């Protein structure tokens, strides 16, 4: 007999919000491309007008620490925005 769950299980979408020092349009474009190429995400954005240069990643399927490590390896500061 095959048992199934009454409701399908779904992975919750994670949204990551990070403080960075990405300051130029060129660096923003490079970082977004690198993240979207390396990780499975639905969207990625860096707000250059915000004082915290906020990096927002929607539908992350990896831990925040992995994103932080990746961004730092690209030469930028990155931490979880409180």
Order of alpha helices (4+ residues) and beta strands (2+ residues): beta-alpha-beta-beta-alpha-beta
